Amino acid sequence: MRIIAHILIVAIGLLAIAEFVPGIAVESFTIAVIAALVLGVLNVVIRPILLILTLPITIVTLGLFTFVINAFLFLVVASLISGFDVQGFLPALLGSILISIVSSASRYVLDS
C-alpha cells in the first residue's frame, strides 16, 4: 500500500514540477503515474549499474556526477513515454533534483 501511495505522490510531484520548470511537460495524471512507475523501475534496475560503472568519475567529482546520472535517467523516461516531454539536459537536471526531493519527502512521511 505504501508503494502505491509513494508512486501517486511522485506522480503529483511530476505534475507540479511540469508546471514550474520550463522545458518539462506532462499531459495528464495518468501519464505522470506511468512516468513515476518507469522512473522507479529504472532507479531500481539501471541506476545501481550506472553508479558502479561511473564510480571513478563519481569519486573524482565528490559524488556530483550522480546528478548527471539522475538527469540521464529522467531523460530516458521522457524518451520512453509519449506525453512526458523534457526539452534538454538542464530541465532534466532540475527536474531530477526536484523529483528526488519529492521522493525523499514521500518516503520520510510514509515510513514514519
N, C-alpha and C positions, 0 to 999 in steps of 0.2 A: 504494500500500500504506500509506503514511503517513496518507493521508486516512481510510482505514478505521480505522486504529489510533486516530487522533485522535477520530473520531466515537464509537468504543467507549469511550474514556477519558472523554469528555464525558458519555456516557450513564451510565457508572458514577458520575461526579460528580453527575449529576442524581438518581440513586437515593440517594446519600449525603446530598445536600442535603435531599431529601424526608424523610429520617429525622431530621434535626436542626433543620430550620426549620419551626416550626408554621405551618400555612396552605398548605404545598406538599405535594401528594400525587402519587405516580406509581404506577400499578397494577402494572406489570411491566417487565422489562428491555426487551421489545420496544417498549413504549410509550416508554421512555426513549430508545431508539435512534431512533425516529421523531421524537421531540421534538428530539433533538440534530441530526438532519438538517434539520428545518424551521427550527430556530434558526440553523443555519449558513447556510441559503439566505437567510433574512430578513436576517441580518447582512451578507451579500454584496450583496444586491439593494436592500433598503429602507433600511438604516441609513445608507449614504452620502447618499441623497436627504434623509433626515431631518436629518442633520448639516448639510447645505448650507442647507436651509430654516430651520433654527433657529440659524444661525451668529451672528446678532446677540445673542440671549439667551445663547448659549454663551460668547461673548466677555465679556459683562457679568458672568456668573457664574463667570468664570475656568475654564471647562470643566466645572464641576459639573453642568451641565444634561445632559451626556452620560449621567450615571447615570439620569436620568429617561427618556431615550430607550431605554437598555438595559432598564429596568424595563418600559417600554411594550411593547417587542418580546417580552419574557418573557411578559407578559400576553396578547399576541396569539397566541403559540404555544399557551398554555394554552386560549385560546378556540377554536383550530382543532383541537386534538387531544383527543378524549374519552379519559379515563384519565389525563390530566395536568392537575391542578387547582391553581390558585393563588387563594387567598382574599383578594384585596385588593392594594393598592399596596405596603404595607410588606413583606410576604413576597416580592413580585415584586422589589422593590429589593434586598433582602438576597440573594435567590436569584440575581439577575443579577450582583451583585458577586461572589458565591462562584463562579458558573459562569465568570465572566471570569478569576478566579484559576486555576481548574482548567484552562481552555482555554489560558491563557498558559503554565502549567507544562507542559502536554502538548506544546505547540509547541516549547518550550525543550528538553525531553527528546528529542523525536522528531527535531529538526533538528540535534542535536549528535552 
